[in-house]
Amino acid sequence: MKLLRLVIAFVCSANFLYAQDDLLGELSRQDSLVSFPVTATFKSTRIVNGHSVETMKKNHLDFRISHRFGRLNSGAYQLFGLDQATMRMGFEYGITDRFMVGVGRSTSQKVYDFFGKHKLLQQTTGAGNMPVSVTLFGGMGIATVNRELEFQDKIYYSAQVLIARKFGERFSLQLSPSYLHRNRPEIAGDEKILLAMGIGGRYKLSKRVSLNGEYFYTAREKNTVTAPYHDSMSFGVDIETGGHVFQLHFTNSLGMIEKQFIGETTGSWGKGDIHYGFNISRTFSFDKKSKREAAN
């Protein structure tokens, strides 16, 4: 009798394990037919100075303040640059989850800038694997510091194709082919049209802290006219605290818009022309549906 019970128990357990394996196999097959979006390639819409592939969520507003202090090699009299500062204040709004617009004003050259970003492709895993995210960026600005110039001479245009991939949970990498057109360059004889290639990355140290870096190579002739300009290079730390993202960094670029950090970076890392700076980002939600769900 005991032997019969053991046989029955063995058969039942075997059938149970087979059914369990069959169920897991079916779930695995179903997962292979589903596409999963990869999120949080970067924590902010900026890597440091340059835009990331990220866009604001629909009906979300980002209020952003960016500061750049003077050069560290300015000496103790200028408190190593802290006595001097430029800033940009901007607002960025998500029209949809993939399309956002923004506006800002910089104290440097008194520039008003406007831009739009559209996430064309989203990196995914699973079925129909998309290996990268691709975002299109287009912007323009008006430098109003020189009142004697004609209006058209104050305008610049910029365009970028932002291509990024998140490698696992910690590391993300982005390429940023860039186009910049200035109706009137700041230095006579400089090129109106500049092409540049940016590369940026993020390494996640913890759930809320990451290391960021970016470099923009500008394809311009290195002649005596453009000798004051250098390629932009920046390194920093992102710290997320709830609805805020703090970005603390060091950069050789004083400007915070494409016209300035791609086309007009005068600082050299080799000479110690390094600016300490930070970005503060605060996001506000105007999505009534999300608020109702949170309240429930």
SULGISUL-V193746 format. One line per field, one symbol per residue. phi: phi as a letter, one per 30 degrees, with the letter a starting at -180 (. if undefined). psi: psi as a letter, one per 30 degrees, with the letter a starting at -180 (. if undefined). burial: # if it has 24 or more other ideal C-beta (glycine too) atoms within 12 Angstrom, else .. Layout:
# SULGISUL-V193746
phi: ???
psi: ???
burial: ???
This chain:
# SULGISUL-V193746
phi: .dddddddddddddddddddddddddddddddccccdcchebdbdbdbdddcddbddeiccccbbbbbddddddjddchhjddcabbbcbbbbddbdcbbbababcddihccbbabbbddbcdbbidhecdbcbbcbbbbabdcdcddddeddccbbbbbccbbbccidccbbbcbebbbbcdbddcejdddcbcbbcbbbbbddadbbbcbaabcccdbddcddcedcbddbbbabcbcbidcbcccabaccddbbeedddcbdcdbddcidccdaacbbbccccdddddddddd
psi: eeeeeeeeeeeeeeeeeeeeeeeeeeeeeeeffkkkkklhelflfkedelklfklklkgkkjjkkkkklakfgfleeghhfffkkllkklkkkjeaffklllklkkejghkkkklkkkjekkkllbkhkjflkkkkkkllljjgejffllefffklkkkkjjjlkjjafekkkkkikkkkkkejlekkflkekkklkkkllkkjeaegklklllkjkkilkiafegefklkkkkkakkkkjbfkjkjklklgkelgleeefefhjflkefggikkkllkkkkkkkgjeeeeeeee.
burial: .....................................#.##################..#############........#..###########...############.#########.###........############..........#############.....###########.###...##..###########.....#######.#.#.....#..############....#######################.....###########.............
